[in-house]
Amino acid sequence: MKTLILLTLVIVIGWVLFRPITQKELDRYNNKKNRPNLDL
């Protein structure tokens, strides 16, 4: 059971870290209009 949980955790972490970054995600990240206003 412990092995199954660890294997699932490794797969999920690997998928999050190494998934291909799409152009849509890059555009959303680089869009300055969507950023919160942090002027204090």
Secondary structure, DSSP 8 states (H G I E B T S, - for coil): -HHHHHHHHHHHHHHHHHS---HHHHHHHH-GGGS-----
